Amino acid sequence: MSRTQKWIGALVLLGLVLGCGGGQEADPVLTRVGEREIRLSEFQRAFDEAVTRGGAWRPDSSSARRFLDEYIAKTLLEQIATDSLNWTPLLEHRAVSYLESMMIQKMREDVYGHAARFTDEELRRIYEMGRTTYRYRAIPFETQEEARSKLNNIRQGAVFAKVADHLLGQGDGGMVGWKSVIEAPKSIIDALSELEPSEVTGPVETGGAFYLLQLVEKAENPSLPPFEQVKDGLRIQLAQDQGGTLMRRFQRHLLQKYRYQAKMAEVLWVQEFLREETRGIPRQFQPEGQYTTEAPAWTECPMNEEEGNRILATTTVDTIRAILFLDHLMTKPSFTWPLFEETEDVNELLEELVLQRLEAVEAWERHYDQDPDLQWRAQKRRHLILVRQFVIQHIRPLIRPSVAEARDWYDRQLPTYRRDHAFEDVVGEIRGEIAEARVDSVLNVYIPERRAITPVETDEDVFQRVQYRSPVTSG
């Protein structure tokens, strides 16, 4: 326990919390810190999260009792920070941005993330489908409408192989060869399993395309690898197939719902701007045939200072949009960047940017901000933001010693210490030790009497009602 926790713990008498008469409650109050009540349900959740993180906390009553001391100390510090700071628009932006990020993550999980996870038992069942292999033809299309149009042509008498040759220009009739669920997307195998030889089906969506399929023949798989050998690869393939397909459907839904449409004049302007600004950026970072773990050498905005100042001085909607593009590109390795020779290069990036905002709008519309789990985590982040700012603004300036104070402390140490450790090597460590020693006295300034910590009487030992479960995943 830190000195701060010991100091706060000295203010707390928890004897009454451990069981002394009174009526039984479904969610009793364990203690009060000022006007703030800490109830059993809140403590249970915080304790579960601490056990999950590991460290000093174990799922037993001894840890629970010690954790309550620390939780009271944390709550007290949050109250001090709340009373000492103004909640500015910048802090509000940080808190809302964090909540919005969690909302989007939760929405993604609900819509398509769950489809990308499989238990070993599910993998085993899908693996067993690999005992049958299929030889088939396939024609990919960018849109479902194109695929359906060609499917109608084929059903009206067009030969599948000739249509494939005409569209693909490969001369093989769209032949894929022999594939099982181990090598091909499960959605394609599922569709083929319903066909008889020469039959056609589709469109089947996978990998960002829509496929028309024709079964040529099927047979027992003579070379199915052992399950353990292909399990991990199969898991990844299934996640990409099923989770990825649901993700793309959701993105199309958002673009249609909010009537997104790129304006060609703007696209052309941004295309020209980005082509010129990124002309000197290397796209081929990794030498062909060589593996490297080095990071891309280029990590800063390609716009030179003069150009940047000019744009800021003559800001327009177009230049702001171009700067957003550059900022978005900074999240991608430079060797993945397009050359911006085609308008599609800009359209793809523009769609990514638009989808980021549409996801946020959709998450608010679906009221993910009302999710109890997200509210809990958002409140924790608000407290964390306040405490960090409180420490930065009020505590750090008072406790951080000067270099001269650190030198004085160093000079007063034993000669052997000074001989073994040069001051320049340990000045940071020394300043940290001095700062830690000053924390308690500085915090005393921020503890008004009204923040009494009040244990609450209960009719039983509350810690017998805490559930001591094995570590679980918590938010």
Secondary structure, DSSP 8 states (H G I E B T S, - for coil): --HHHHHHHTT---GGGG--SS---SS-EEEEETTEEEEHHHHHHHHHHHHHH-TT--SSHHHHHHHHHHHHHHHHHHHHHHHHS---HHHHHHHHHHHHHHHHHHHHHHHTGGGG---HHHHHHHHHGGGEEEEEEEEEESSHHHHHHHHHHHHTT--HHHHHHHHH-SSSTTEEEEE-TTTS-HHHHHHHTT--TT-EEEEEEETTEEEEEEEEEEEE-TT---HHHHHHHHHHHHIIIIIHHHHHHHHHHHHHHTT----HHHHHHHHHHHHHHTTTS-S--S-TT-------S--S-SS-HHHHHHHHHT--HHHHHHHHHHHHHTTS-GGG---S-SHHHHHHHHHHHHHHHHHHHHHHHTTGGG-HHHHHHHHHHHHHHHHHHHIIIIIHHHH---HHHHHHHHHTS-HHHHHHS-HHHHHHHHHHHHHHHHHHHHHHTT--TT--EEE---SS-GGGTS---------
